[in-house]
């Protein structure tokens, strides 16, 4: 038996001419709305701010205890930062070189494409998997 659907009517709210309440644009109100709407973002911002303040306090503490002038202190910090970046850059280049060398050893074999295809078919027929040497770093 076929049923027919009755058309549904939707009621619309009557248009009001009353003005909407104005949104508070103060910093406290905007902050409250942001915390409610985006709690994880707000937590990340607060964590970053606390970390920055803690770093500034620690820096001021160590500056006062070092008995150095501001110029000496900033030069010392600059040289430490440059040395750290140079070490990280050297380690990254070494890692990339080792990875590239490992891939070249595996990919740069002396086999022709026909030999590789023949080996793949043989492995497929026997059901064995090819053993790929693994880089010890990885």
C-alpha positions in Angstrom: 0.0 0.0 0.0 1.4 3.3 -1.0 1.5 6.1 1.5 1.7 9.7 0.6 3.6 12.1 2.6 1.8 15.2 3.8 3.5 18.4 3.0 5.1 19.9 6.1 4.9 23.5 6.7 7.6 25.3 8.6 6.7 28.2 10.7 8.9 31.2 10.6 9.5 33.4 13.5 7.9 36.8 13.0 10.2 39.5 12.2 10.9 41.8 15.0 11.8 45.4 14.8 13.5 45.5 18.1 17.3 46.1 17.8 19.6 43.3 18.9 21.6 43.7 22.0 24.9 45.3 21.2 27.9 43.0 21.6 30.4 44.1 24.1 33.7 44.7 22.4 35.8 45.2 25.5 38.9 43.1 26.0 37.5 41.2 28.9 34.3 40.3 27.0 36.2 39.2 23.9 38.6 37.1 26.0 35.7 35.4 27.7 34.0 34.6 24.4 37.3 33.3 23.0 37.8 31.1 26.1 34.3 29.6 25.7 34.5 29.1 21.9 38.1 28.0 21.6 39.4 26.5 24.9 42.4 24.7 23.4 43.6 27.8 21.6 43.2 29.8 24.8 45.2 27.2 26.8 48.0 27.3 24.2 48.2 31.1 24.3 48.2 31.1 28.1 51.0 28.5 28.2 53.1 30.4 25.7 52.6 33.6 27.7 53.6 31.9 31.0 56.6 30.4 29.3 57.7 33.8 28.0 57.4 35.4 31.4 59.3 32.6 33.1 62.1 32.8 30.5 62.3 36.6 31.0 62.5 36.2 34.8 65.1 33.5 34.5 67.1 35.6 32.1 66.9 38.6 34.4 68.0 36.5 37.4 71.0 35.1 35.6 71.9 38.5 34.3 72.0 40.0 37.8 74.1 37.1 39.1 76.6 37.2 36.3 78.1 40.6 37.2 78.6 41.3 33.5 77.5 44.4 31.5 74.5 44.1 29.3 76.7 44.0 26.2 78.8 41.2 27.5 75.7 39.2 28.6 74.0 39.6 25.2 77.2 38.7 23.3 77.5 35.6 25.5 73.9 34.6 24.8 74.3 35.3 21.1 77.4 33.1 20.8 75.7 30.3 22.7 72.7 30.5 20.4 74.9 30.5 17.2 76.9 27.5 18.5 73.8 25.6 19.2 72.3 26.3 15.8 75.6 25.3 14.2 75.6 22.0 16.1 72.0 21.2 15.1 72.7 22.1 11.5 75.8 19.8 11.4 73.8 16.9 12.9 71.0 17.4 10.4 73.4 17.4 7.5 75.1 14.3 8.8 71.8 12.5 9.2 70.7 13.5 5.7 74.0 12.3 4.3 73.7 8.9 6.1 70.1 8.4 4.9 71.0 9.4 1.4 74.0 7.0 1.4 71.8 4.2 2.8 69.2 4.7 0.0 71.9 4.9 -2.6 73.2 1.6 -1.5 69.8 0.0 -1.8 68.6 1.8 -5.0 71.9 2.0 -6.8 72.4 -1.7 -7.4 74.1 -3.0 -10.5 71.0 -5.1 -11.6 69.2 -4.3 -14.8 65.4 -3.8 -14.9 65.0 -7.3 -16.4 67.0 -8.9 -13.6 64.9 -7.1 -11.0 61.7 -8.1 -12.7 62.8 -11.7 -13.0 63.7 -11.8 -9.3 60.3 -10.2 -8.4 58.5 -12.9 -10.4 60.5 -15.7 -8.7 59.8 -14.3 -5.3 56.1 -14.0 -6.1 56.0 -17.6 -7.3 57.8 -19.0 -4.3 55.9 -16.8 -1.8 59.0 -15.4 -0.2 59.5 -11.8 0.6 62.6 -9.9 -0.5 64.9 -8.9 2.4 65.7 -5.2 2.3 68.7 -4.2 4.3 67.7 -1.8 7.1 69.8 1.3 7.9 71.1 0.9 11.5 70.2 4.6 12.2 66.5 4.1 11.3 
